Amino acid sequence: MDCATSILVIMGVSGCGKSTMAEGLHKKLGWVFQEGDALHPAANVAKMSAGIPLDDSDRAPWLASCARWIANLHARGEPGILTCSALKRAYRDTLSQGLPEVWFVYLEVPEAIIAERLAHRTNHYMPSSLLASQLRTLEVPGGDEQVIRVAANGDIDQAEQAVIDALPRG
Protein backbone atom coordinates (compact mmCIF):
# COMPACT_ATOMS: atom_id res chain seq x y z
CA MET A 1 0.00 0.00 0.00
CA ASP A 2 1.16 3.49 -0.84
CA CYS A 3 0.91 6.20 1.80
CA ALA A 4 -0.86 8.29 -0.86
CA THR A 5 -4.01 6.26 -0.19
CA SER A 6 -3.73 6.17 3.61
CA ILE A 7 -6.44 7.45 5.91
CA LEU A 8 -5.12 8.54 9.28
CA VAL A 9 -7.29 8.63 12.38
CA ILE A 10 -5.56 10.84 14.94
CA MET A 11 -6.71 9.38 18.26
CA GLY A 12 -6.43 9.78 22.00
CA VAL A 13 -8.16 11.44 24.91
CA SER A 14 -9.29 15.04 24.89
CA GLY A 15 -6.35 17.42 25.16
CA CYS A 16 -3.72 15.03 23.78
CA GLY A 17 -3.23 17.20 20.67
CA LYS A 18 -5.37 15.52 18.01
CA SER A 19 -6.45 18.72 16.28
CA THR A 20 -2.99 20.28 16.41
CA MET A 21 -1.41 17.14 14.96
CA ALA A 22 -4.08 16.77 12.27
CA GLU A 23 -3.84 20.40 11.19
CA GLY A 24 -0.05 20.14 10.95
CA LEU A 25 -0.22 16.92 8.91
CA HIS A 26 -2.92 18.47 6.70
CA LYS A 27 -0.60 21.40 5.91
CA LYS A 28 2.42 19.16 5.28
CA LEU A 29 0.69 16.43 3.29
CA GLY A 30 -2.18 18.34 1.69
CA TRP A 31 -4.61 15.55 2.52
CA VAL A 32 -8.33 16.09 3.16
CA PHE A 33 -8.92 16.83 6.86
CA GLN A 34 -12.06 16.32 8.95
CA GLU A 35 -12.34 17.45 12.56
CA GLY A 36 -14.21 14.57 14.19
CA ASP A 37 -15.73 16.80 16.86
CA ALA A 38 -17.71 18.53 14.10
CA LEU A 39 -19.48 15.22 13.37
CA HIS A 40 -20.93 14.86 16.89
CA PRO A 41 -24.72 15.10 17.09
CA ALA A 42 -25.95 18.21 18.95
CA ALA A 43 -27.17 16.02 21.82
CA ASN A 44 -23.63 14.74 22.41
CA VAL A 45 -22.18 18.25 22.43
CA ALA A 46 -24.85 19.36 24.92
CA LYS A 47 -24.17 16.37 27.16
CA MET A 48 -20.40 16.88 27.17
CA SER A 49 -20.82 20.65 27.66
CA ALA A 50 -22.79 19.82 30.79
CA GLY A 51 -19.91 17.67 32.05
CA ILE A 52 -21.71 14.38 31.44
CA PRO A 53 -19.57 11.61 29.91
CA LEU A 54 -20.79 9.92 26.76
CA ASP A 55 -21.58 6.22 26.81
CA ASP A 56 -21.45 3.72 23.97
CA SER A 57 -25.02 4.48 22.84
CA ASP A 58 -24.17 8.20 22.69
CA ARG A 59 -21.03 7.54 20.68
CA ALA A 60 -22.66 5.14 18.18
CA PRO A 61 -24.15 7.77 15.81
CA TRP A 62 -20.97 9.83 15.98
CA LEU A 63 -18.78 6.83 15.18
CA ALA A 64 -21.14 5.94 12.31
CA SER A 65 -20.68 9.46 10.89
CA CYS A 66 -16.90 9.18 11.21
CA ALA A 67 -16.97 5.73 9.58
CA ARG A 68 -19.06 7.10 6.68
CA TRP A 69 -16.53 9.89 6.18
CA ILE A 70 -13.73 7.29 6.01
CA ALA A 71 -15.73 5.02 3.67
CA ASN A 72 -16.49 7.92 1.31
CA LEU A 73 -12.84 8.95 1.20
CA HIS A 74 -11.80 5.35 0.60
CA ALA A 75 -14.35 4.99 -2.23
CA ARG A 76 -12.80 8.02 -3.94
CA GLY A 77 -9.26 6.66 -3.42
CA GLU A 78 -8.19 9.79 -1.56
CA PRO A 79 -5.89 10.06 1.44
CA GLY A 80 -7.24 11.83 4.50
CA ILE A 81 -6.96 12.73 8.14
CA LEU A 82 -9.71 12.44 10.75
CA THR A 83 -9.56 13.37 14.41
CA CYS A 84 -11.47 10.97 16.63
CA SER A 85 -10.80 9.87 20.19
CA ALA A 86 -11.37 6.22 19.15
CA LEU A 87 -10.94 5.23 22.78
CA LYS A 88 -11.99 1.57 22.54
CA ARG A 89 -10.87 -1.23 20.26
CA ALA A 90 -14.48 -1.74 19.17
CA TYR A 91 -14.67 1.91 18.11
CA ARG A 92 -11.47 1.57 16.09
CA ASP A 93 -12.85 -1.58 14.43
CA THR A 94 -16.00 0.34 13.48
CA LEU A 95 -13.93 3.17 12.04
CA SER A 96 -11.42 1.06 10.11
CA GLN A 97 -14.04 -1.28 8.61
CA GLY A 98 -11.17 -3.70 7.94
CA LEU A 99 -9.66 -1.34 5.37
CA PRO A 100 -5.87 -1.69 5.17
CA GLU A 101 -5.58 2.01 4.31
CA VAL A 102 -6.79 3.10 7.76
CA TRP A 103 -4.05 3.81 10.28
CA PHE A 104 -4.56 5.04 13.82
CA VAL A 105 -2.11 7.60 15.15
CA TYR A 106 -2.15 7.22 18.93
CA LEU A 107 -0.87 10.34 20.66
CA GLU A 108 0.85 9.36 23.87
CA VAL A 109 0.95 12.16 26.43
CA PRO A 110 1.35 11.91 30.21
CA GLU A 111 -1.89 12.57 32.10
CA ALA A 112 -0.43 15.57 33.97
CA ILE A 113 0.41 17.33 30.69
CA ILE A 114 -3.06 16.63 29.29
CA ALA A 115 -4.68 18.00 32.46
CA GLU A 116 -2.54 21.14 32.17
CA ARG A 117 -3.52 21.60 28.53
CA LEU A 118 -7.21 21.19 29.30
CA ALA A 119 -7.01 23.66 32.18
CA HIS A 120 -5.84 26.34 29.72
CA ARG A 121 -7.99 25.43 26.72
CA THR A 122 -10.67 27.85 25.64
CA ASN A 123 -13.48 27.70 23.08
CA HIS A 124 -14.09 23.96 23.41
CA TYR A 125 -17.18 22.24 24.78
CA MET A 126 -15.28 19.38 26.43
CA PRO A 127 -14.60 20.30 30.08
CA SER A 128 -11.46 19.12 31.82
CA SER A 129 -13.66 17.28 34.33
CA LEU A 130 -14.29 14.59 31.70
CA LEU A 131 -10.60 13.62 31.37
CA ALA A 132 -10.83 10.96 34.10
CA SER A 133 -13.79 9.35 32.35
CA GLN A 134 -11.94 9.28 29.05
CA LEU A 135 -8.84 7.76 30.64
CA ARG A 136 -11.01 5.03 32.22
CA THR A 137 -12.58 4.30 28.83
CA LEU A 138 -9.28 4.30 26.89
CA GLU A 139 -8.12 0.94 25.60
CA VAL A 140 -4.55 1.60 24.45
CA PRO A 141 -4.11 0.21 20.94
CA GLY A 142 -2.47 -3.19 20.84
CA GLY A 143 0.36 -4.43 18.70
CA ASP A 144 -2.10 -6.27 16.46
CA GLU A 145 -3.74 -2.98 15.38
CA GLN A 146 -2.60 -0.70 12.56
CA VAL A 147 -1.27 1.97 14.85
CA ILE A 148 1.47 4.55 14.77
CA ARG A 149 2.39 5.51 18.34
CA VAL A 150 3.77 9.01 18.78
CA ALA A 151 4.94 10.87 21.87
CA ALA A 152 3.05 14.14 21.56
CA ASN A 153 4.31 16.03 24.58
CA GLY A 154 7.34 17.65 22.94
CA ASP A 155 8.12 19.33 19.66
CA ILE A 156 5.07 19.10 17.40
CA ASP A 157 7.11 19.25 14.18
CA GLN A 158 9.13 16.24 15.32
CA ALA A 159 5.96 14.37 16.24
CA GLU A 160 4.42 15.16 12.84
CA GLN A 161 7.58 14.02 11.08
CA ALA A 162 7.53 10.78 13.09
CA VAL A 163 4.03 10.09 11.73
CA ILE A 164 5.08 10.88 8.17
CA ASP A 165 8.15 8.66 8.49
CA ALA A 166 6.01 5.79 9.80
CA LEU A 167 3.48 5.90 6.94
CA PRO A 168 3.41 2.77 4.81
CA ARG A 169 5.30 3.07 1.54
CA GLY A 170 4.67 0.89 -1.36
RAWOHU-V412413 format. One record per pair of residues at least 12 apart in sequence whose C-alpha atoms are under 6 Angstrom apart, sorted by the first residue. I is the first residue (numbers start at 1). J is the second residue. If there is no record, write none. Layout:
# RAWOHU-V412413
{{I J} {I J}}
This chain:
# RAWOHU-V412413
{{1 170} {2 169} {2 170} {3 167} {3 168} {3 169} {4 79} {5 78} {5 79} {6 79} {6 101} {7 79} {7 80} {7 81} {7 101} {7 102} {8 81} {8 102} {8 103} {8 104} {9 81} {9 82} {9 83} {9 104} {9 105} {10 83} {10 104} {10 105} {11 84} {11 85} {11 86} {11 105} {11 106} {12 85} {12 106} {12 107} {13 85} {13 134} {15 114} {15 118} {16 114} {18 83} {31 79} {31 80} {32 80} {33 80} {33 81} {33 82} {34 82} {35 82} {35 83} {36 83} {36 84} {40 62} {48 126} {49 125} {49 126} {67 95} {87 138} {87 139} {88 138} {88 139} {103 146} {103 147} {104 147} {105 147} {105 148} {105 149} {106 149} {107 150} {107 151} {107 152} {108 150} {108 151} {108 152} {109 152} {109 153}}
